[in-house]
């Protein structure tokens, strides 16, 4: 069972996936990047929509089925895990053209660490 504070943390993680993913990714650095091939933009759009679905499903489980705590945590964590794993493939970059960085990491990865941290704290409490 998820504690109320755990539910709040998972809600913040789910909202960030569901609402902030399209704000961040449906722009000229990702889905609408003029230099990207159409197929690369397709994958960016598909990944963003998948994140939104994971966020919405994780939110629903968090509040409708709090006894499924670990499923909600897994669903909400998975997009962040994928983001980190994808950055390890040869020839890929986690930096979008023109993206700002903080402590030598792109801002998008800090966002990933933020919601993974929320999930980890929710798991611990």
For each residue, the residues with C-beta under 8 A, 3 or more apart:
1: 66 67 69
2: 6 7 10 62 66 69 72 122
3: 6 7 125
4: 7 8
5: 8 9 122 125
6: 2 3 9 10 69 121 122 123 125
7: 2 3 4 10 11 62 63 66 122
8: 4 5 11 12
9: 5 6 12 13 118 119 121 122 125
10: 2 6 7 13 14 58 59 62 72 73 76 118 119 122
11: 7 8 14 15 59 62 63
12: 8 9 15 16 115 118
13: 9 10 16 17 55 58 76 115 118 119 122
14: 10 11 17 18 55 56 58 59 62 76
15: 11 12 18 19 20 55 59
16: 12 13 19 20 21 55 111 114 115
17: 13 14 20 21 51 52 54 55 58 76 79 115
18: 14 15 21 51 52 55 56 59
19: 15 16 22 23 55
20: 15 16 17 23 24 111
21: 16 17 18 24 25 48 51 52 55
22: 19 25 26 48 52
23: 19 20 26
24: 20 21 27 30 108 111
25: 21 22 30 31 44 45 47 48
26: 22 23 30 31 32 45 48
27: 24 30 31 32
28: 32 33 34
29: 33 96 97 98 99
30: 24 25 26 27 33 41 44 48 96
31: 25 26 27 41 44 45 48
32: 26 27 28 41
33: 28 29 30 36 40 41 44 96 97
34: 28
35: 97
36: 33 40 41 44
37: 40 41
38: 41 42
39: 42 43
40: 33 36 37 43 44
41: 30 31 32 33 36 37 38 44 45
42: 38 39 45 46
43: 39 40 46 47
44: 25 30 31 33 36 40 41 47 48
45: 25 26 31 41 42 48 49
46: 42 43 49 50
47: 25 43 44 50 51
48: 21 22 25 26 30 31 44 45 51 52
49: 45 46 52 53
50: 46 47 53 54 79
51: 17 18 21 47 48 54 55 79
52: 17 18 21 22 48 49 55 56
53: 49 50 56 57
54: 17 50 51 57 58 75 76 78 79
55: 13 14 15 16 17 18 19 21 51 52 58 59 76 79
56: 14 18 52 53 59 60
57: 53 54 60 61 75
58: 10 13 14 17 54 55 61 62 72 75 76
59: 10 11 14 15 18 55 56 62 63
60: 56 57 63 64 65
61: 57 58 64 65 68 71 72 75
62: 2 7 10 11 14 58 59 66 72
63: 7 11 59 60 66
64: 60 61
65: 60 61 68 71 72
66: 1 2 7 62 63 69
67: 1
68: 61 65 71 72
69: 1 2 6 66 72 73 122 123
70: 73 74 123
71: 61 65 68 74 75
72: 2 10 58 61 62 65 68 69 75 76
73: 10 69 70 76 77 119 122 123
74: 70 71 77 78
75: 54 57 58 61 71 72 78
76: 10 13 14 17 54 55 58 72 73 79 115 119
77: 73 74 80 81 116 119
78: 54 74 75 81 82
79: 17 50 51 54 55 76 82 83 112
80: 77 83 84 112 113 115 116 119
81: 77 78 84 85 116
82: 78 79 85 86
83: 79 80 86 87 94 108 109 112
84: 80 81 87 88 109 112
85: 81 82 88
86: 82 83 89 92 94
87: 83 84 92 93 94 109
88: 84 85
89: 86 92
90:
91:
92: 86 87 89
93: 87
94: 83 86 87 105 106 108 109
95: 99 101 106
96: 29 30 33 99 106 108
97: 29 33 35
98: 29
99: 29 95 96 106 107 108
100: 106 107
101: 95 104 105 106 107
102: 105 107 110
103:
104: 101
105: 94 101 102 109 110
106: 94 95 96 99 100 101 109 110
107: 99 100 101 102 110 111
108: 24 83 94 96 99 111 112
109: 83 84 87 94 105 106 112 113
110: 102 105 106 107 113 114
111: 16 20 24 107 108 114 115
112: 79 80 83 84 108 109 115 116
113: 80 109 110 116 117
114: 16 110 111 117 118
115: 12 13 16 17 76 80 111 112 118 119
116: 77 80 81 112 113 119 120
117: 113 114 120 121
118: 9 10 12 13 114 115 121 122
119: 9 10 13 73 76 77 80 115 116 122 123
120: 116 117 123 124
121: 6 9 117 118 124 125
122: 2 5 6 7 9 10 13 69 73 118 119 125
123: 6 69 70 73 119 120
124: 120 121
125: 3 5 6 9 121 122
